[in-house]
Amino acid sequence: MGKKLENIKAKIDLTKEYPVEEAISLLKDNRVAKFDETVDMAINLGVDAKKSDQMVRGTVVLPYGTGKTVRVLVFAKGEKEKEAKEAGADYVGAEDLVEKIGQGWLEFDKAVATPDLMGLVGKLGKILGPRGLMPNPKLGTVTFDIAKAVKEIKSGKVEYKVEKAGIVHVPIGKVSFDKEKLVENTMAVLKSVIKAKPATSKGKYIKKITMSSTMGPGIKIDISKLKVA
């Protein structure tokens, strides 16, 4: 793997900034691993993430999904339980799921809950919170519109949150995706992050963008050539 990575680095100028389309072509043409690598984007923002009024957080539905099968768990009862199952949720329940999770079971990727059950789900805060699995109304995962929430997550809805260093990491698909699909997913993420710009953020908002595959080197993006409507 080391020699393979060195050969790829010889083909890509790691000091150069590339247009998005060219960067994606380079990632696709110089894949490293035998498995289908995830393509990630790291966006350095001109915000102070330590200040609550400069927190950048949101969700975006990728036009072509992430390429990953997402296991969705829903806390719901009655008609909403039926709605969740019909929408494609992998696990649906209430007290039974709370008890199961409390005993250490965590075989799911996203959790959704109806607002009336958040008092019950809140008991799992110490388990779900640190793992980023706690349903959150700001992210659309605490809602009575269960069908919409489940379908969006299943079709490629991703969450993002700026880290302390001012960086947002977002997966935009798989290396096996067509270039055009990866470009559209990239633009959808950038539009969402730009829309989430805090009013208190001054100066340059998007300072640097880097794209990489799971095992590949980071490729810098030429921000001046970005056309984000």
C-alpha positions as CSV (number, residue, x, y, z in Angstrom):
1,M,0.0,0.0,0.0
2,G,2.9,2.4,0.8
3,K,4.5,2.0,-2.6
4,K,1.1,2.4,-4.3
5,L,0.4,5.6,-2.4
6,E,3.9,7.0,-3.3
7,N,3.2,6.3,-7.0
8,I,-0.1,8.2,-6.8
9,K,1.5,11.1,-5.0
10,A,4.0,11.3,-7.8
11,K,1.1,11.8,-10.3
12,I,-0.7,14.4,-8.2
13,D,0.8,17.8,-7.3
14,L,-0.2,18.0,-3.6
15,T,0.8,21.7,-3.6
16,K,-1.5,22.6,-6.5
17,E,-5.2,23.6,-6.2
18,Y,-7.5,21.9,-8.7
19,P,-11.0,22.6,-10.0
20,V,-13.5,20.3,-8.4
21,E,-14.1,18.3,-11.6
22,E,-10.4,17.7,-12.1
23,A,-9.8,16.8,-8.4
24,I,-12.6,14.2,-8.6
25,S,-11.1,12.7,-11.8
26,L,-7.8,12.4,-10.1
27,L,-9.3,10.6,-7.2
28,K,-11.2,8.2,-9.4
29,D,-8.2,7.5,-11.7
30,N,-5.8,7.0,-8.8
31,R,-7.8,4.9,-6.4
32,V,-5.6,3.1,-3.8
33,A,-7.6,0.3,-2.1
34,K,-9.3,-2.7,-3.5
35,F,-12.6,-1.8,-1.8
36,D,-14.9,1.0,-2.9
37,E,-13.4,3.9,-1.0
38,T,-15.5,6.8,0.3
39,V,-14.8,10.3,-1.0
40,D,-14.6,12.9,1.7
41,M,-14.5,16.6,1.7
42,A,-12.9,18.8,4.4
43,I,-13.9,22.4,4.4
44,N,-11.9,24.9,6.6
45,L,-14.2,27.7,7.6
46,G,-13.4,31.2,8.8
47,V,-15.4,30.8,12.1
48,D,-14.6,30.5,15.7
49,A,-16.2,27.2,16.6
50,K,-15.8,27.8,20.3
51,K,-18.4,30.6,20.1
52,S,-22.0,29.3,20.1
53,D,-23.1,32.0,17.7
54,Q,-20.6,30.8,15.1
55,M,-21.6,27.1,15.2
56,V,-22.0,25.7,11.7
57,R,-24.3,22.7,11.7
58,G,-26.8,21.3,9.3
59,T,-28.0,18.5,7.0
60,V,-28.1,18.0,3.3
61,V,-29.7,15.3,1.1
62,L,-27.1,14.3,-1.4
63,P,-28.7,14.0,-4.9
64,Y,-27.0,10.6,-5.5
65,G,-26.7,9.4,-1.9
66,T,-23.6,8.3,-0.1
67,G,-23.4,4.8,-1.5
68,K,-23.7,3.4,2.0
69,T,-26.6,1.4,3.4
70,V,-27.8,3.3,6.4
71,R,-29.6,1.3,9.2
72,V,-32.4,3.6,10.6
73,L,-33.9,3.1,14.0
74,V,-37.2,4.8,14.9
75,F,-38.7,5.4,18.3
76,A,-42.5,5.5,17.6
77,K,-45.8,4.0,18.6
78,G,-49.2,3.3,17.0
79,E,-49.8,4.8,13.6
80,K,-46.3,6.3,13.5
81,E,-44.8,2.9,14.2
82,K,-46.6,1.6,11.1
83,E,-45.6,4.7,9.1
84,A,-41.9,4.1,10.0
85,K,-42.0,0.4,8.9
86,E,-43.7,1.3,5.6
87,A,-41.1,4.0,5.0
88,G,-38.3,1.4,5.3
89,A,-37.0,1.8,8.9
90,D,-34.9,-1.1,10.0
91,Y,-35.9,-1.1,13.6
92,V,-39.1,0.4,15.2
93,G,-40.2,0.4,18.8
94,A,-40.3,2.4,22.0
95,E,-39.7,1.0,25.5
96,D,-38.3,-2.3,24.1
97,L,-35.7,-0.5,22.1
98,V,-34.7,1.8,25.0
99,E,-34.2,-1.3,27.1
100,K,-32.2,-3.0,24.4
101,I,-29.9,0.0,23.8
102,G,-29.5,0.4,27.5
103,Q,-28.1,-3.1,27.6
104,G,-25.4,-2.2,25.0
105,W,-27.1,-2.9,21.6
106,L,-26.1,-0.3,19.0
107,E,-26.6,-2.0,15.6
108,F,-27.9,1.1,13.8
109,D,-26.5,4.2,12.1
110,K,-29.2,6.9,12.6
111,A,-32.1,7.3,15.1
112,V,-35.4,9.2,14.6
113,A,-38.1,9.8,17.2
114,T,-41.5,11.3,17.4
115,P,-41.5,14.4,19.8
116,D,-43.9,12.7,22.3
117,L,-41.3,9.9,22.9
118,M,-38.3,12.2,23.6
119,G,-38.8,12.0,27.3
120,L,-38.3,8.3,27.1
121,V,-35.4,8.5,24.6
122,G,-33.7,11.2,26.8
123,K,-32.8,8.4,29.2
124,L,-30.3,7.2,26.6
125,G,-28.5,10.6,26.4
126,K,-25.3,9.3,27.8
127,I,-25.2,6.4,25.4
128,L,-26.5,8.0,22.2
129,G,-25.2,11.6,22.7
130,P,-21.4,10.9,22.5
131,R,-21.9,8.7,19.5
132,G,-23.9,11.3,17.6
133,L,-27.0,9.1,17.5
134,M,-29.4,11.1,19.7
135,P,-32.4,12.4,17.7
136,N,-32.3,16.1,17.3
137,P,-35.1,18.5,16.1
138,K,-32.6,20.8,14.5
139,L,-31.5,17.9,12.3
140,G,-35.0,16.8,11.4
141,T,-34.7,13.6,13.4
142,V,-37.3,14.6,16.0
143,T,-40.5,14.9,14.0
144,F,-44.0,13.6,13.5
145,D,-43.3,13.3,9.7
146,I,-41.6,10.0,10.2
147,A,-41.9,8.8,6.6
148,K,-40.1,11.8,5.3
149,A,-37.3,11.6,7.8
150,V,-36.7,7.9,7.2
151,K,-36.8,8.2,3.4
152,E,-34.4,11.2,3.4
153,I,-31.9,9.3,5.6
154,K,-32.2,6.2,3.5
155,S,-31.7,8.2,0.2
156,G,-28.5,10.0,1.4
157,K,-29.1,12.6,4.0
158,V,-25.9,13.5,5.7
159,E,-25.3,15.7,8.8
160,Y,-22.3,18.0,9.3
161,K,-21.0,20.0,12.2
162,V,-17.9,22.2,12.4
163,E,-15.2,20.9,14.7
164,K,-13.2,22.9,17.2
165,A,-10.5,23.6,14.6
166,G,-13.1,25.2,12.3
167,I,-13.3,22.2,9.9
168,V,-16.4,20.5,8.5
169,H,-16.0,16.9,7.2
170,V,-18.6,15.5,4.9
171,P,-18.8,12.2,2.9
172,I,-19.9,12.9,-0.7
173,G,-20.1,9.4,-2.2
174,K,-18.0,6.5,-3.3
175,V,-15.0,6.4,-5.7
176,S,-17.1,4.2,-8.0
177,F,-19.7,6.9,-8.6
178,D,-19.7,8.6,-12.0
179,K,-17.8,11.9,-11.9
180,E,-20.9,13.9,-12.6
181,K,-22.7,12.4,-9.6
182,L,-19.8,13.2,-7.3
183,V,-19.6,16.8,-8.6
184,E,-23.4,17.3,-8.0
185,N,-23.1,15.8,-4.5
186,T,-20.2,18.2,-3.8
187,M,-22.1,21.2,-4.9
188,A,-25.1,20.3,-2.8
189,V,-22.9,20.1,0.3
190,L,-21.2,23.4,-0.5
191,K,-24.5,25.2,-1.1
192,S,-25.8,23.9,2.3
193,V,-22.6,24.9,4.2
194,I,-22.6,28.4,2.6
195,K,-26.3,28.8,3.5
196,A,-25.4,27.8,7.1
197,K,-22.9,30.7,7.4
198,P,-23.4,32.4,10.8
199,A,-24.3,36.1,10.7
200,T,-21.5,36.8,13.1
201,S,-18.8,35.3,10.8
202,K,-16.6,38.0,9.4
203,G,-14.0,37.9,6.7
204,K,-13.4,34.9,4.4
205,Y,-15.9,32.2,5.2
206,I,-14.6,29.3,3.1
207,K,-10.8,29.3,3.5
208,K,-9.7,26.0,2.2
209,I,-11.2,22.8,0.7
210,T,-9.6,19.4,0.5
211,M,-10.9,16.2,-1.1
212,S,-9.7,12.7,-0.5
213,S,-10.6,9.1,-0.8
214,T,-10.4,6.8,2.2
215,M,-6.9,5.7,1.6
216,G,-5.7,8.4,-0.9
217,P,-3.9,11.7,-0.4
218,G,-5.7,15.0,0.1
219,I,-6.2,17.1,-3.1
220,K,-6.6,20.8,-2.6
221,I,-9.6,22.6,-4.4
222,D,-9.3,25.9,-6.2
223,I,-11.9,27.9,-4.4
224,S,-11.6,30.8,-7.0
225,K,-13.1,28.5,-9.6
226,L,-16.1,27.3,-7.6
227,K,-19.4,28.1,-9.1
228,V,-21.9,27.6,-6.3
229,A,-25.3,29.2,-7.2
